[in-house]
Amino acid sequence: MTTTLVKEKETSPPHDGHAERARRTRRRGRIVALLFVFPALLLLGALVVYPVLFSVGRSFFDASGTRFVGGENYSEMFHDPATLKAVRNTTIWVVVAPALLTGLGLILAVLVEKVRWATAFKLLLFMPMAVSFLAAGIIFRLAYDEDPDKGVLNAAVVSVHDAFAGTSSYPTARARDGLGLTKGADGSYRTGAGVSPGDSVALGLVGVAPRDLPAGAVPAYAAAGREAAPDELSGVVYLDFTPGGGGEQGKVDRRESGLPEMKVEAVRGGEAVATATTAADGSFRFSGLDSGSYSVRLPASNFAPPYEGVSWLGPTLVTPAIIGAYLWIWTGFAMVLIGAGLATLPRDALEAARMDGASEWQIFRRITVPLLAPVLTVVFVTLVINVMKVFDLVYIIAPGPVQEDATVLATQMWLVSFGGGNNQGLGSALGVLLLLLVLPAMVFNVRRFRRSQR
């Protein structure tokens, strides 16, 4: 019996051997895992950790990097007007852009569910995400161009304005000096000498190219030869220029064109008592005037410069204009993410609400939005992180003269460091500030992701 027990002990493996093998296996697994993770850790350290630590250290040195200045760069950062403007603009971006994008994405995600070609519609809205920020910046720089012949937005604005308010036909016209017309302070022209009913006047203008004359304009020679009735004041407005040369200044020659659609006023005592519009040959006529002396006036509206549209990239609107370009790019992203969350909502809750008589607005406000709150929060926080780092659009779209009015922290950091400032100490301090502003949003996103994983 004793021999049997000894044999069993000899044949059964010792407990310590199992534990040792398990420890070796775990150790080997950790080593293999570290070998696989090591390249990623190396890249993370080289591209993220080292630059962050170097920037923090560099922020305590002067522009040359040789003299330790402590917190002077941080103090200068909050006393520099350009940096304060960058902080203000970044605040506008953080407050406006993520909220607008999240709201637009939510509305579009809900509406797309009711569209027959939902996939095609999502594809169209998501396509701008495939465009680089450089290309998008160039596109919108052209779209926002102030010249209506180049900028599509101003072309549309000018077309609508001219359709309702009209436009002057002679923005470049002016009176020839010394021929009887004097210019008023408001830009109008009037006859210097008084005229009375029964008189006829010829008002010669220059500064209009023959190719710019309105269609249908005809020579004014015949109209200038007509006599006025005793109770009428008549005349002609003409282009005092003969194509090809020749002619006499101040006199209507045979080939000189009339100026049609010109507003003319008969003025007495400083007030317009009659108004007329010139015909195709430039002629006009005032009837039923009382006897006495009058002057003939060409109002300033005849010479008003054409409406040029909106200065989208001026100091006032440059930041909203760039935010508009950002919305065009990222709306599809917000819509797709929110749409994915919308697809996971319990349909029975929505159908039960409809069965209870709830309207679509009530369902949206009291069921859809609360259930989508986690998704909306993730989208909003992700966009907050993204807009804090925006650089490409601001740098490309904003013209040089208004670059400072549109600058944000990322562009200010680059301008101070490499764009002419050559102060890497101050630029590093701006980079540290940007990191500190982004970190809370990143921590919030990571914690929320971990909670959702549990």
BELMO-V911160 format. One line per field, one symbol per residue. ss: DSSP state (h for helix, s for strand, l for the rest). Layout:
# BELMO-V911160
ss->???
This chain:
# BELMO-V911160
ss->lhhhhhhhhhhlllhhhhhhhhhhhhhhhhhhhhhhhhhhhhhhhhhhhhhhhhhhhhllsllllllslllhhhhhhlllhhhhhhhhhhhhhhhhhhhhhhhhhhhhhhhhlllllhhhhhhhhhhhhhllhhhhhhhhhhhllllllllhhhhhhhhhhhhhhllllllllsslllllssslllllssslllsllllssssssslllhhhllllllslhhhhlllllllsssssssslllllllllllllllllssllllssssssllssssssslllllsssssllllllssssslhhhhllllllllllllllhhhhhhhhhhhhhhhhhhhhhhhhhhlllhhhhhhhhhllllhhhhhhhhhhhhlhhhhhhhhhhhhhhhhlllhhhhhhllhhhhhhhllhhhhhhhhhllllllhhhhhhhhhhhhhhhhhhhhhhhhhhhhhhl
